Amino acid sequence: MAEGGAEPGDDGPGPGPGPGLALVESSAGRAGRVTDPGDLVALARQVQQADDFVRANACSKLTVIAEQIRHLQEQARKVLDEANRDADLNHVACNLVKKPGNVYYMYRRESGQRYFSILSPKEWGTTPHEFLGAYKLQHDMSWTPFEDIERRDAEIAVLEKLLSRQAALPLCTEPNFQGLTTSHK
C-alpha cells in the first residue's frame, strides 16, 4: 500500500486507511508513509478507542445531567404541591387572627366545613368534630405539618445561624464543599 492508502501507480489520495482515520500530510502535501501495516491497524484501533472513550464520557456526563433534571423536576413538583397545600390551608375557616409561629388544629364539621382551632384534640377532651391534622404557621405564611415541625424548626435555626454569620464567610475562588454535607435520618 502506498502513501495515503492509494495503490501503487495511483496518483489520487484514495480512500485512506480507514473510516475517520487521517494521517498527517508531509511537506509535499501527501500523507506520510506507514512502513508496517501493523502500525496502521494499531493507529486505527487507537482512534477507535479514543472515539469510544469520548462517547462514553459524553454519555456519562449526560446521564448526570439527566439525573439532575429528574431531581429538579421532583423538587418543582414538591414546591407546587406545598404551595397548593399552603393556599388551601390559608383559606380554611378560622375565627381568630392567625399568627406565625403558632400551631393550629384543623377539624371538619359534619357539614363538611373545615376550620382551624387553637385547641388540640387532647384539650377538647371529647372532640366535637373530626380532627384532620395540626399545622404550624410559618413566618412566610407557609404551613408545616405537625410531624415535620421539629425538623423544619431545626432547618430554620441553621439557616438563621448561617445568615447571622454571613459577614464572616470567607470569599472562595475555588470549589469548596466543606460544610455542605448534612446527615440524613
Secondary structure, 3 states (H helix, E strand, C coil): CCHHHCCCCCCCCCCCCCCCCCCCECCCCCECCCCCHHHHHHHHHHHHHHHHHHHHHHHHHHHHHHHHHHHHHHHHHHHHHHHHHHHHHHCCECCCCCCCCCEEEEEECCCCCEEEECCCHHHHCCCCCEEEEEEEECCCCCEEEHHHHHHHHHHHHHHHHHHHCHHHCCCCCCCCCCCCCCCCC
